[in-house]
Amino acid sequence: MKKYSLFLICGLVALGLIACAPGEEPLQEQSPTIDETQLAFFDNLREFCGERFAGFASYPTEGEHALVGNELRTHVSVCEDDFVRIELYREAGDYWHGAWVVEKRDEGLHLFHDHLGEVRTLEDLGEDDYHGYGGFATAEGTEVRQFFAADQVTAEMIPAAETNVWMMELDADNELFIYYLERHAEPRFRAELRRQ
């Protein structure tokens, strides 16, 4: 009986060593890629579904950027379980920018800049008018404010934007939606839009 028990114990130890052989990680339960704070932000954003906002760029106050000096209007147009689409217009209904899409992806909560639309195709894009750039939410966000750091697609598409960090803030008390962009840790663009 003792020999049998000793044989069984040795066998179990050997199986354990094989299961954890070099180069192989022991099986572990994977943690979710979207944390509770990011999920709460996503749910809060969905609460604005159907709402419209309007305002102006508050930074920079001058320059040649198409979004500076023009009235900006947004419409939270589509709210699904896994993404929210926010249409962006400038001035008299021009479908200029396309949309901001906040989406749950396998890798995490993601912000995607969609520069296409009902009347714009890839062929319509200008030389500096990119489509599809964005980034994943970082750990610094809250239930009403999230930061999205440029992803690899963005770094390859627009090398100068590899340090971009976009911020979205939902200020329900003041009925504001704030969109902000930094590059190299310096302000690059900010818009404050009030609920209509």
C-alpha positions in Angstrom: 0.0 0.0 0.0 2.9 2.4 0.9 4.5 1.6 -2.5 1.3 2.3 -4.3 0.8 5.7 -2.5 4.4 6.6 -3.2 4.0 5.7 -6.8 0.8 7.8 -7.1 2.4 10.8 -5.4 5.5 10.6 -7.7 3.2 10.4 -10.7 1.2 13.5 -9.7 4.5 15.4 -9.2 5.7 14.4 -12.6 2.5 15.5 -14.2 2.7 18.8 -12.5 6.3 19.3 -13.8 5.2 18.4 -17.3 2.2 20.8 -17.1 4.5 23.7 -16.1 7.4 22.9 -18.5 9.6 25.8 -19.5 8.1 27.9 -22.3 4.5 27.1 -21.2 2.5 29.2 -18.8 0.2 27.4 -16.4 -3.5 28.0 -17.2 -4.8 31.1 -15.5 -8.1 32.8 -15.5 -7.9 35.8 -17.8 -9.0 39.2 -16.4 -11.4 41.3 -18.4 -9.8 43.8 -20.7 -12.4 46.5 -20.1 -12.5 47.4 -16.4 -15.6 48.4 -14.4 -14.8 52.1 -14.7 -14.6 52.0 -18.4 -17.9 50.0 -18.6 -19.5 52.6 -16.4 -18.3 55.3 -18.8 -19.6 53.4 -21.8 -23.0 53.0 -20.0 -23.1 56.7 -19.2 -22.3 57.6 -22.8 -25.2 55.4 -23.9 -27.5 57.5 -21.7 -27.0 60.3 -24.2 -28.4 58.3 -27.0 -30.4 60.4 -29.4 -29.1 63.6 -27.8 -27.6 66.5 -29.8 -24.9 68.9 -28.7 -23.5 72.1 -30.3 -20.6 74.3 -29.5 -17.2 75.5 -30.7 -13.5 74.6 -30.4 -12.2 76.3 -27.2 -8.6 75.5 -28.2 -7.0 76.6 -30.4 -8.9 79.8 -30.9 -7.3 80.5 -34.3 -5.7 78.6 -37.0 -6.4 76.9 -40.3 -7.9 73.7 -38.8 -11.3 73.0 -40.3 -12.9 72.6 -36.9 -11.6 75.9 -35.5 -13.9 78.9 -35.8 -16.8 76.8 -37.0 -19.9 75.7 -35.1 -19.7 72.1 -34.3 -22.7 69.8 -33.8 -22.9 66.2 -32.7 -25.6 63.6 -32.6 -25.3 60.5 -30.5 -26.9 58.5 -33.3 -26.4 54.8 -32.6 -26.2 53.0 -29.3 -25.7 49.3 -29.3 -24.5 46.9 -26.6 -20.9 47.0 -28.0 -20.6 50.5 -29.6 -21.8 54.1 -29.6 -21.6 56.3 -32.7 -21.4 60.1 -32.3 -21.9 61.9 -35.6 -19.9 65.2 -36.0 -21.0 68.0 -38.3 -19.6 71.5 -38.8 -21.4 74.6 -39.8 -24.5 74.4 -42.0 -24.9 70.6 -41.9 -21.7 69.7 -43.7 -20.8 66.1 -43.0 -17.2 66.9 -42.5 -15.6 64.8 -39.9 -17.8 61.7 -39.9 -18.1 60.2 -36.4 -16.5 59.2 -33.2 -17.1 55.6 -32.4 -16.6 54.2 -28.9 -16.5 50.5 -29.1 -16.0 47.5 -26.9 -13.2 45.4 -28.5 -11.5 42.2 -27.3 -8.4 44.3 -26.4 -10.4 47.0 -24.5 -12.6 50.1 -24.8 -11.6 51.8 -28.1 -12.1 55.2 -29.7 -12.3 55.1 -33.5 -12.4 58.1 -35.8 -14.7 57.4 -38.8 -14.1 60.0 -41.5 -16.5 58.3 -43.9 -20.3 58.6 -44.0 -23.4 58.5 -46.2 -21.8 60.6 -48.9 -18.1 60.2 -48.3 -15.9 57.3 -49.4 -12.2 56.5 -49.1 -11.7 58.1 -52.5 -13.1 61.4 -51.2 -10.5 61.7 -48.5 -7.9 64.4 -48.9 -4.1 63.9 -48.5 -4.2 64.8 -44.8 -7.7 63.5 -44.1 -7.1 60.1 -42.4 -9.7 57.5 -41.6 -9.7 54.8 -38.8 -7.2 56.2 -36.3 -7.8 56.1 -32.6 -6.8 54.4 -29.4 -7.6 52.3 -26.4 -8.8 53.6 -23.0 -6.0 53.9 -20.4 -6.2 53.2 -16.6 -6.5 56.9 -15.7 -10.2 57.3 -16.6 -13.3 57.7 -14.5 -17.0 57.0 -15.0 -17.4 60.3 -16.7 -14.0 60.9 -18.3 -11.9 58.5 -20.4 -8.5 58.9 -22.0 -7.7 57.0 -25.2 -4.0 56.5 -26.1 -3.0 56.1 -29.8 -2.9 52.5 -30.9 -0.5 50.8 -33.3 -2.7 51.4 -36.3 -2.6 55.1 -35.6 1.2 55.1 -35.1 1.7 53.4 -38.5 -0.9 55.5 -40.3 0.1 58.9 -38.8 3.6 58.6 -37.2 3.4 62.1 -35.8 0.3 61.0 -33.8 1.8 58.1 -32.0 1.8 60.1 -28.7 -1.8 61.2 -29.2 -4.2 60.9 -26.2 -7.8 61.7 -26.8 -10.2 62.5 -23.9 -13.9 62.4 -23.7 -15.8 63.9 -20.8 -19.5 63.7 -20.0 -20.5 66.6 -17.8 -24.2 65.9 -17.2 -24.6 68.6 -14.5 -23.7 71.3 -17.0 -25.1 69.3 -20.0 -21.7 69.4 -21.7 -19.8 66.9 -23.9 -16.1 67.7 -24.0 -13.6 66.3 -26.6 -9.9 67.0 -26.1 -6.7 65.9 -27.8 -3.1 66.1 -26.6 0.1 65.3 -28.6 3.5 65.0 -26.9 1.6 65.9 -23.6 0.7 69.3 -25.1 -2.9 70.5 -25.8 -3.8 70.2 -29.5 -7.6 70.5 -29.7 -10.5 71.0 -27.4 -14.2 71.3 -28.1 -17.0 72.0 -25.6 -20.5 71.1 -26.8 -23.7 71.8 -24.9 -26.8 69.7 -25.0 -29.5 71.2 -27.3 
